[in-house]
Amino acid sequence: MEKTTSIAPGFRPMRNKCETGVALIAVLWILAILTIVVTGIAAQTRTEQRLTRNLIASEQAYHAAEGGVYHAIHQLSGDQGSSGQKLALLGSNLRIGGALVKTEITDERGKIDLNVAPDELIRGLIQAAGVELDEASRLTDAILDWRDSDSLRRLHGAEDADYRLAGLNYEAKDAEFDSVDELQRVLDMPPEIFEIVRDGFTIQTHAPDINPMMAAPLVLAAIPGMTEELVSGFIEAREASLAEGLPAPAFPLGGSPYITFENGPAYRVNARAEIPSRAVARIGAVVVADRQRGPADFSIIAWSSSPY
């Protein structure tokens, strides 16, 4: 006769303690993984939000700098169209949106044109940068050999054979400079000297002389016959005349063949925009007055930007 076991109603067998512990551990692991995943997603979201804010700030700074350039061009147009008097070494500070914008306007006639300036001015600028006469003469001849159309080597210059002998994969250009930066390709141009003289050169005036009312001290020092004392004295007189709206002071060397008091037509405009603690951008442009359409009509011929 079989025996039967009866189970009281409501009774449930107890689970194995080991199985319960494993289940608890699994739940804890799942919670830990979920926590890590959620934390990672939150961190990634914050990073993406920060990157988005930075990108928006950079765009805002760039367009504020762009607005600064056009504001400066408007200043030039008004000045040229009304009094016809140059806004020498002009700068302005303004606020565009949430950005602080600083603009500077300089007349390119205050610089030495690499393509047409006489060797005396080019050599003088290199000497003013601290280079001895012999080395300055060598660099000047190399610059002239680079820009002229022939293959005749100047006494201290450099033509095709010299570039090949130096192991370079290019030769003398025998054509005009397309930019001031191209000066770095001239044979044996020291980088540290280039950095000093680069702002004293231009390719935009197409004139052999410079306007001393717009020239930086280094460029004034490049004019044959100028001394440190004469440069300082002229700058002091220039600043006084500009501040009081007086005519240009007499140049200390009289009627030097290396100077002119004509303005333009090319101007460099620099604009720097900053959104405090968020972004900075700067733009440099070269603008030229369109003589056919009127002195107050400007065209942009060069544009560069560098957010940093």
Secondary structure as a PSIPRED ss2 file (coil, helix, strand):
# PSIPRED VFORMAT (PSIPRED V4.0)

   1 M C   1.000  0.000  0.000
   2 E C   1.000  0.000  0.000
   3 K C   1.000  0.000  0.000
   4 T C   1.000  0.000  0.000
   5 T C   1.000  0.000  0.000
   6 S C   1.000  0.000  0.000
   7 I C   1.000  0.000  0.000
   8 A C   1.000  0.000  0.000
   9 P C   1.000  0.000  0.000
  10 G C   1.000  0.000  0.000
  11 F C   1.000  0.000  0.000
  12 R C   1.000  0.000  0.000
  13 P C   1.000  0.000  0.000
  14 M C   1.000  0.000  0.000
  15 R C   1.000  0.000  0.000
  16 N C   1.000  0.000  0.000
  17 K H   0.000  1.000  0.000
  18 C H   0.000  1.000  0.000
  19 E H   0.000  1.000  0.000
  20 T H   0.000  1.000  0.000
  21 G H   0.000  1.000  0.000
  22 V H   0.000  1.000  0.000
  23 A H   0.000  1.000  0.000
  24 L H   0.000  1.000  0.000
  25 I H   0.000  1.000  0.000
  26 A H   0.000  1.000  0.000
  27 V H   0.000  1.000  0.000
  28 L H   0.000  1.000  0.000
  29 W H   0.000  1.000  0.000
  30 I H   0.000  1.000  0.000
  31 L H   0.000  1.000  0.000
  32 A H   0.000  1.000  0.000
  33 I H   0.000  1.000  0.000
  34 L H   0.000  1.000  0.000
  35 T H   0.000  1.000  0.000
  36 I H   0.000  1.000  0.000
  37 V H   0.000  1.000  0.000
  38 V H   0.000  1.000  0.000
  39 T H   0.000  1.000  0.000
  40 G H   0.000  1.000  0.000
  41 I H   0.000  1.000  0.000
  42 A H   0.000  1.000  0.000
  43 A H   0.000  1.000  0.000
  44 Q H   0.000  1.000  0.000
  45 T H   0.000  1.000  0.000
  46 R H   0.000  1.000  0.000
  47 T H   0.000  1.000  0.000
  48 E H   0.000  1.000  0.000
  49 Q H   0.000  1.000  0.000
  50 R H   0.000  1.000  0.000
  51 L H   0.000  1.000  0.000
  52 T H   0.000  1.000  0.000
  53 R H   0.000  1.000  0.000
  54 N H   0.000  1.000  0.000
  55 L H   0.000  1.000  0.000
  56 I H   0.000  1.000  0.000
  57 A H   0.000  1.000  0.000
  58 S H   0.000  1.000  0.000
  59 E H   0.000  1.000  0.000
  60 Q H   0.000  1.000  0.000
  61 A H   0.000  1.000  0.000
  62 Y H   0.000  1.000  0.000
  63 H H   0.000  1.000  0.000
  64 A H   0.000  1.000  0.000
  65 A H   0.000  1.000  0.000
  66 E H   0.000  1.000  0.000
  67 G H   0.000  1.000  0.000
  68 G H   0.000  1.000  0.000
  69 V H   0.000  1.000  0.000
  70 Y H   0.000  1.000  0.000
  71 H H   0.000  1.000  0.000
  72 A H   0.000  1.000  0.000
  73 I H   0.000  1.000  0.000
  74 H H   0.000  1.000  0.000
  75 Q H   0.000  1.000  0.000
  76 L H   0.000  1.000  0.000
  77 S H   0.000  1.000  0.000
  78 G H   0.000  1.000  0.000
  79 D H   0.000  1.000  0.000
  80 Q H   0.000  1.000  0.000
  81 G H   0.000  1.000  0.000
  82 S C   1.000  0.000  0.000
  83 S C   1.000  0.000  0.000
  84 G C   1.000  0.000  0.000
  85 Q C   1.000  0.000  0.000
  86 K C   1.000  0.000  0.000
  87 L C   1.000  0.000  0.000
  88 A C   1.000  0.000  0.000
  89 L C   1.000  0.000  0.000
  90 L E   0.000  0.000  1.000
  91 G E   0.000  0.000  1.000
  92 S E   0.000  0.000  1.000
  93 N E   0.000  0.000  1.000
  94 L E   0.000  0.000  1.000
  95 R E   0.000  0.000  1.000
  96 I E   0.000  0.000  1.000
  97 G C   1.000  0.000  0.000
  98 G C   1.000  0.000  0.000
  99 A E   0.000  0.000  1.000
 100 L E   0.000  0.000  1.000
 101 V E   0.000  0.000  1.000
 102 K E   0.000  0.000  1.000
 103 T E   0.000  0.000  1.000
 104 E E   0.000  0.000  1.000
 105 I E   0.000  0.000  1.000
 106 T E   0.000  0.000  1.000
 107 D E   0.000  0.000  1.000
 108 E H   0.000  1.000  0.000
 109 R H   0.000  1.000  0.000
 110 G H   0.000  1.000  0.000
 111 K C   1.000  0.000  0.000
 112 I E   0.000  0.000  1.000
 113 D E   0.000  0.000  1.000
 114 L C   1.000  0.000  0.000
 115 N C   1.000  0.000  0.000
 116 V C   1.000  0.000  0.000
 117 A C   1.000  0.000  0.000
 118 P C   1.000  0.000  0.000
 119 D H   0.000  1.000  0.000
 120 E H   0.000  1.000  0.000
 121 L H   0.000  1.000  0.000
 122 I H   0.000  1.000  0.000
 123 R H   0.000  1.000  0.000
 124 G H   0.000  1.000  0.000
 125 L H   0.000  1.000  0.000
 126 I H   0.000  1.000  0.000
 127 Q H   0.000  1.000  0.000
 128 A H   0.000  1.000  0.000
 129 A C   1.000  0.000  0.000
 130 G C   1.000  0.000  0.000
 131 V C   1.000  0.000  0.000
 132 E C   1.000  0.000  0.000
 133 L H   0.000  1.000  0.000
 134 D H   0.000  1.000  0.000
 135 E H   0.000  1.000  0.000
 136 A H   0.000  1.000  0.000
 137 S H   0.000  1.000  0.000
 138 R H   0.000  1.000  0.000
 139 L H   0.000  1.000  0.000
 140 T H   0.000  1.000  0.000
 141 D H   0.000  1.000  0.000
 142 A H   0.000  1.000  0.000
 143 I H   0.000  1.000  0.000
 144 L H   0.000  1.000  0.000
 145 D H   0.000  1.000  0.000
 146 W H   0.000  1.000  0.000
 147 R H   0.000  1.000  0.000
 148 D C   1.000  0.000  0.000
 149 S C   1.000  0.000  0.000
 150 D C   1.000  0.000  0.000
 151 S C   1.000  0.000  0.000
 152 L C   1.000  0.000  0.000
 153 R C   1.000  0.000  0.000
 154 R C   1.000  0.000  0.000
 155 L C   1.000  0.000  0.000
 156 H C   1.000  0.000  0.000
 157 G C   1.000  0.000  0.000
 158 A C   1.000  0.000  0.000
 159 E C   1.000  0.000  0.000
 160 D H   0.000  1.000  0.000
 161 A H   0.000  1.000  0.000
 162 D H   0.000  1.000  0.000
 163 Y H   0.000  1.000  0.000
 164 R H   0.000  1.000  0.000
 165 L H   0.000  1.000  0.000
 166 A C   1.000  0.000  0.000
 167 G C   1.000  0.000  0.000
 168 L C   1.000  0.000  0.000
 169 N C   1.000  0.000  0.000
 170 Y C   1.000  0.000  0.000
 171 E C   1.000  0.000  0.000
 172 A C   1.000  0.000  0.000
 173 K C   1.000  0.000  0.000
 174 D C   1.000  0.000  0.000
 175 A C   1.000  0.000  0.000
 176 E C   1.000  0.000  0.000
 177 F C   1.000  0.000  0.000
 178 D C   1.000  0.000  0.000
 179 S C   1.000  0.000  0.000
 180 V H   0.000  1.000  0.000
 181 D H   0.000  1.000  0.000
 182 E H   0.000  1.000  0.000
 183 L H   0.000  1.000  0.000
 184 Q H   0.000  1.000  0.000
 185 R H   0.000  1.000  0.000
 186 V C   1.000  0.000  0.000
 187 L C   1.000  0.000  0.000
 188 D C   1.000  0.000  0.000
 189 M C   1.000  0.000  0.000
 190 P C   1.000  0.000  0.000
 191 P H   0.000  1.000  0.000
 192 E H   0.000  1.000  0.000
 193 I H   0.000  1.000  0.000
 194 F H   0.000  1.000  0.000
 195 E H   0.000  1.000  0.000
 196 I H   0.000  1.000  0.000
 197 V H   0.000  1.000  0.000
 198 R H   0.000  1.000  0.000
 199 D H   0.000  1.000  0.000
 200 G H   0.000  1.000  0.000
 201 F E   0.000  0.000  1.000
 202 T E   0.000  0.000  1.000
 203 I C   1.000  0.000  0.000
 204 Q C   1.000  0.000  0.000
 205 T C   1.000  0.000  0.000
 206 H C   1.000  0.000  0.000
 207 A C   1.000  0.000  0.000
 208 P C   1.000  0.000  0.000
 209 D C   1.000  0.000  0.000
 210 I E   0.000  0.000  1.000
 211 N C   1.000  0.000  0.000
 212 P C   1.000  0.000  0.000
 213 M C   1.000  0.000  0.000
 214 M C   1.000  0.000  0.000
 215 A C   1.000  0.000  0.000
 216 A C   1.000  0.000  0.000
 217 P H   0.000  1.000  0.000
 218 L H   0.000  1.000  0.000
 219 V H   0.000  1.000  0.000
 220 L H   0.000  1.000  0.000
 221 A H   0.000  1.000  0.000
 222 A H   0.000  1.000  0.000
 223 I C   1.000  0.000  0.000
 224 P C   1.000  0.000  0.000
 225 G C   1.000  0.000  0.000
 226 M C   1.000  0.000  0.000
 227 T C   1.000  0.000  0.000
 228 E H   0.000  1.000  0.000
 229 E H   0.000  1.000  0.000
 230 L H   0.000  1.000  0.000
 231 V H   0.000  1.000  0.000
 232 S H   0.000  1.000  0.000
 233 G H   0.000  1.000  0.000
 234 F H   0.000  1.000  0.000
 235 I H   0.000  1.000  0.000
 236 E H   0.000  1.000  0.000
 237 A H   0.000  1.000  0.000
 238 R H   0.000  1.000  0.000
 239 E H   0.000  1.000  0.000
 240 A H   0.000  1.000  0.000
 241 S H   0.000  1.000  0.000
 242 L H   0.000  1.000  0.000
 243 A H   0.000  1.000  0.000
 244 E H   0.000  1.000  0.000
 245 G C   1.000  0.000  0.000
 246 L C   1.000  0.000  0.000
 247 P C   1.000  0.000  0.000
 248 A C   1.000  0.000  0.000
 249 P C   1.000  0.000  0.000
 250 A C   1.000  0.000  0.000
 251 F C   1.000  0.000  0.000
 252 P C   1.000  0.000  0.000
 253 L C   1.000  0.000  0.000
 254 G C   1.000  0.000  0.000
 255 G C   1.000  0.000  0.000
 256 S C   1.000  0.000  0.000
 257 P C   1.000  0.000  0.000
 258 Y C   1.000  0.000  0.000
 259 I E   0.000  0.000  1.000
 260 T C   1.000  0.000  0.000
 261 F C   1.000  0.000  0.000
 262 E C   1.000  0.000  0.000
 263 N C   1.000  0.000  0.000
 264 G C   1.000  0.000  0.000
 265 P C   1.000  0.000  0.000
 266 A E   0.000  0.000  1.000
 267 Y E   0.000  0.000  1.000
 268 R E   0.000  0.000  1.000
 269 V E   0.000  0.000  1.000
 270 N E   0.000  0.000  1.000
 271 A E   0.000  0.000  1.000
 272 R E   0.000  0.000  1.000
 273 A E   0.000  0.000  1.000
 274 E E   0.000  0.000  1.000
 275 I E   0.000  0.000  1.000
 276 P C   1.000  0.000  0.000
 277 S C   1.000  0.000  0.000
 278 R C   1.000  0.000  0.000
 279 A E   0.000  0.000  1.000
 280 V E   0.000  0.000  1.000
 281 A E   0.000  0.000  1.000
 282 R E   0.000  0.000  1.000
 283 I E   0.000  0.000  1.000
 284 G E   0.000  0.000  1.000
 285 A E   0.000  0.000  1.000
 286 V E   0.000  0.000  1.000
 287 V E   0.000  0.000  1.000
 288 V E   0.000  0.000  1.000
 289 A E   0.000  0.000  1.000
 290 D C   1.000  0.000  0.000
 291 R C   1.000  0.000  0.000
 292 Q C   1.000  0.000  0.000
 293 R C   1.000  0.000  0.000
 294 G C   1.000  0.000  0.000
 295 P C   1.000  0.000  0.000
 296 A C   1.000  0.000  0.000
 297 D C   1.000  0.000  0.000
 298 F E   0.000  0.000  1.000
 299 S E   0.000  0.000  1.000
 300 I E   0.000  0.000  1.000
 301 I E   0.000  0.000  1.000
 302 A E   0.000  0.000  1.000
 303 W E   0.000  0.000  1.000
 304 S E   0.000  0.000  1.000
 305 S E   0.000  0.000  1.000
 306 S C   1.000  0.000  0.000
 307 P C   1.000  0.000  0.000
 308 Y C   1.000  0.000  0.000
